[in-house]
Amino acid sequence: MRFGKGMVVGLALAVSGGNAADIGDSDLQMIQVYYQPTLMASADEAIAALNMLHDSYCDWRGGRPTAVFATKAHVDMHTNIHFTEQSTQWVPSWGGVIGPGGSYTPYMGGSNQTSQSDRDEGADVSVTPAQITTVSLWSYPNLERDFKYGFDLTIKQADGKMAIMSFRTSTIDIAHRLGDAFATLAAANFTAGERFAPSWGIRQVTKNAPEKLAKLGWTQPTGVVVEAVIEASPAAAAGLQRDDIIFEAAGQPVSDLQGLSQIGVKAIAGAPTVRVPFKVFRGGQTIDLTASLTDPNIGIDKLLSAPSGGAGPIHLGIAVRALTPAEAETIQREQGVMVGDIDKGSLAEQMSLQPGDILIAVNGKPVDSTETLKQLLATVGEIATITVVRAGKTITLTGISKM
């Protein structure tokens, strides 16, 4: 998990073509993707997305979540990364040459020999949705590893400081869905009056800002220097440019990016979209622009009014597929799903489910498809029994409750 990356509201960096880079390389370049969360219909839907997509993302190092236990209050996962390491060492060898007259000339030689070792490294990660303040998306197009897209969660820690948790995904669509899931859980933990700020899609100059302001000819005590404008953002559509200084929005002075965000929150005031006039200083002149902002909190009232402490969907930690006609004929049943991989430490492992089991019922309710199983796990609340067919025998497993 990566911590400590600088906070951004929007970033667009030019990525030069060239060699691929790896994590930690100085030339690893990032492109921020314009993103504003779309809240899901319920916390349960967000939890189900995190559980079902756990094979589609990893932590910053590359550790895949092998088990995910998500609730409205906590998302706990164990990640595992596999390392294959090679080492080369010089291995000496001795010998000699017998010459004329039986003379013996010794010599020492040798060769480089390569050995390989494998190891796994795990980490436990816990995300408390109530601490999430923002979600942002990005891509690393020149990353030499897979999973070039991802999302950052900005977390407010107990000491009030901000930290960044970064996850990488296989596609930008998955990054969107997972970002929406975490944002939905964060919103479900908001208290009345808390809201996400609409995204303008800019990054503020923070390093040597006074010197930058002076260089641009701005002498007032307020103003935000735009370091970058993200593509397809409201700021880009409004015509904002790098090195513009935003000093007023909706008739109010702008002192920093947080203040600009709060002006957006107040301007939205429950409307789906709103046009916000703002003023920038550019090249010695004042220019009037207008940004069209959309509300990222649509549906939040339903989330806030939902009862807290709900059971949420159960994550068994198994991969399943539909039965083939031959398999159904063998067990003489039309219903059931075939159990494949089982996550380590999951409920399925604890209850002794095995790959090759045919799962036919949960709490006595028949399972005739993978979709039926998902619906049961999303609504059952607690598992009392699971019935499987194993080696031609019907077995009922009991005593497993929701974690």
Backbone hydrogen bonds, N-H to C=O, Kabsch-Sander energy under -0.5 kcal/mol:
donor,donor_aa,acceptor,acceptor_aa,energy
9,V,202,I,-0.6
16,S,14,A,-0.7
21,A,142,N,-4.1
25,D,22,D,-2.4
28,L,25,D,-1.5
29,Q,27,D,-0.7
31,I,139,S,-2.7
32,Q,11,L,-0.7
33,V,137,L,-2.1
39,L,37,P,-0.6
46,A,42,S,-1.5
47,I,43,A,-2.5
48,A,44,D,-2.5
49,A,45,E,-2.0
50,L,46,A,-2.1
51,N,47,I,-2.2
52,M,48,A,-2.8
53,L,49,A,-1.9
54,H,51,N,-0.9
56,S,53,L,-2.4
57,Y,54,H,-0.5
58,C,168,R,-2.5
59,D,63,G,-2.4
60,W,166,S,-1.0
62,G,59,D,-1.0
64,R,80,N,-2.3
66,T,64,R,-0.6
66,T,78,H,-3.1
67,A,78,H,-1.0
69,F,76,D,-3.2
70,A,68,V,-0.6
71,T,74,H,-3.1
75,V,127,V,-2.1
76,D,69,F,-2.3
77,M,125,V,-2.7
78,H,67,A,-1.9
79,T,77,M,-0.5
79,T,123,A,-3.2
80,N,64,R,-2.2
81,I,121,E,-2.4
83,F,119,R,-3.3
85,E,83,F,-0.5
85,E,117,S,-3.1
87,S,115,S,-2.4
89,Q,113,Q,-2.2
91,V,89,Q,-0.5
91,V,111,S,-3.0
93,S,109,G,-2.2
95,G,107,Y,-2.4
97,V,105,T,-2.4
99,G,97,V,-0.6
99,G,103,S,-3.7
102,G,99,G,-1.5
103,S,100,P,-1.1
105,T,97,V,-3.1
107,Y,95,G,-2.8
109,G,93,S,-3.6
111,S,91,V,-1.8
113,Q,89,Q,-2.8
115,S,87,S,-2.9
117,S,85,E,-2.8
119,R,83,F,-2.4
121,E,81,I,-2.5
123,A,79,T,-2.2
125,V,77,M,-3.0
125,V,123,A,-0.5
127,V,75,V,-2.5
131,Q,128,T,-2.5
132,I,129,P,-1.6
133,T,154,T,-3.0
134,T,154,T,-0.8
136,S,152,D,-2.0
137,L,33,V,-0.7
138,W,150,G,-1.9
139,S,31,I,-2.1
140,Y,148,K,-3.1
143,L,140,Y,-1.9
144,E,21,A,-3.2
149,Y,169,T,-1.7
150,G,138,W,-1.9
151,F,167,F,-1.8
152,D,136,S,-3.0
153,L,165,M,-2.6
154,T,134,T,-2.6
154,T,152,D,-0.5
155,I,153,L,-0.7
155,I,163,A,-3.2
156,K,131,Q,-2.6
157,Q,155,I,-0.7
157,Q,161,K,-3.1
160,G,157,Q,-2.1
163,A,155,I,-2.3
165,M,153,L,-2.3
166,S,164,I,-0.5
167,F,151,F,-2.3
168,R,58,C,-2.7
169,T,149,Y,-4.4
170,S,56,S,-1.3
175,A,171,T,-1.8
176,H,172,I,-2.2
177,R,173,D,-2.3
178,L,174,I,-2.8
179,G,175,A,-2.5
180,D,176,H,-2.6
181,A,177,R,-2.0
182,F,178,L,-2.5
183,A,179,G,-2.5
184,T,180,D,-2.4
185,L,181,A,-2.1
186,A,182,F,-2.3
187,A,183,A,-2.7
188,A,184,T,-2.2
189,N,185,L,-0.8
189,N,186,A,-1.0
190,F,187,A,-1.4
194,E,191,T,-2.2
203,R,228,A,-2.1
205,V,225,V,-2.8
208,N,206,T,-0.5
209,A,206,T,-0.8
212,K,208,N,-2.1
213,L,209,A,-2.8
214,A,210,P,-2.3
215,K,211,E,-2.2
216,L,212,K,-1.8
217,G,214,A,-1.2
218,W,213,L,-2.6
219,T,217,G,-0.5
223,G,254,V,-1.4
224,V,246,I,-2.3
225,V,223,G,-0.5
226,V,224,V,-0.6
226,V,244,D,-2.9
227,E,203,R,-3.3
227,E,225,V,-0.6
228,A,203,R,-1.2
230,I,201,G,-2.5
233,S,230,I,-1.3
235,A,200,W,-2.4
237,A,233,S,-2.4
238,A,234,P,-1.8
239,G,235,A,-0.6
239,G,236,A,-1.1
240,L,235,A,-2.3
243,D,226,V,-3.2
244,D,241,Q,-1.9
245,I,281,F,-1.4
246,I,224,V,-2.5
246,I,244,D,-0.6
247,F,245,I,-0.7
247,F,279,K,-1.8
248,E,279,K,-1.2
249,A,252,Q,-2.6
250,A,277,P,-3.2
252,Q,249,A,-2.3
254,V,247,F,-1.7
255,S,253,P,-0.5
260,L,256,D,-1.9
261,S,257,L,-2.3
262,Q,258,Q,-2.2
263,I,259,G,-1.9
264,G,260,L,-1.7
265,V,261,S,-1.9
266,K,262,Q,-2.3
267,A,263,I,-2.2
268,I,264,G,-2.1
269,A,265,V,-1.6
271,A,268,I,-2.8
274,V,293,L,-2.3
276,V,274,V,-0.6
276,V,291,A,-3.3
278,F,289,L,-2.9
279,K,248,E,-2.7
280,V,287,I,-2.4
281,F,245,I,-2.2
282,R,280,V,-0.6
282,R,285,Q,-3.1
285,Q,282,R,-1.7
287,I,280,V,-2.9
289,L,278,F,-2.9
291,A,276,V,-2.5
293,L,274,V,-2.8
293,L,291,A,-0.8
295,D,272,P,-2.6
298,I,295,D,-0.6
300,I,297,N,-2.4
303,L,299,G,-1.2
304,L,300,I,-2.8
305,S,301,D,-1.8
306,A,302,K,-0.7
306,A,303,L,-0.6
310,G,307,P,-0.6
314,I,377,L,-2.7
316,L,314,I,-0.7
319,A,341,D,-2.4
321,R,338,M,-1.6
323,L,336,G,-0.6
328,A,324,T,-2.5
329,E,325,P,-2.1
330,T,326,A,-2.0
331,I,327,E,-1.9
332,Q,328,A,-0.7
333,R,328,A,-2.0
336,G,367,V,-1.3
337,V,359,L,-1.7
338,M,321,R,-2.6
339,V,357,D,-3.0
340,G,319,A,-4.1
343,D,317,G,-3.0
346,S,343,D,-1.6
347,L,315,H,-0.6
348,A,316,L,-2.6
350,Q,346,S,-2.1
351,M,347,L,-2.0
352,S,349,E,-1.4
353,L,348,A,-2.5
356,G,339,V,-2.8
357,D,354,Q,-2.2
358,I,389,V,-1.9
359,L,337,V,-2.4
359,L,357,D,-0.7
360,I,358,I,-0.5
360,I,387,T,-2.7
361,A,387,T,-1.4
362,V,365,K,-2.3
363,N,385,T,-3.3
365,K,362,V,-2.2
367,V,360,I,-2.5
368,D,366,P,-0.6
373,L,369,S,-1.8
374,K,370,T,-2.1
375,Q,371,E,-2.3
376,L,372,T,-2.4
377,L,373,L,-2.5
378,A,374,K,-1.6
379,T,375,Q,-0.8
379,T,376,L,-0.9
380,V,376,L,-2.5
382,E,380,V,-1.5
384,A,382,E,-0.6
386,I,397,L,-2.4
387,T,361,A,-2.4
388,V,395,I,-2.9
389,V,358,I,-2.2
390,R,388,V,-0.6
390,R,393,K,-3.2
393,K,390,R,-2.0
395,I,388,V,-3.2
395,I,393,K,-0.6
397,L,386,I,-3.3
397,L,395,I,-0.5
399,G,384,A,-1.3
401,S,399,G,-0.6
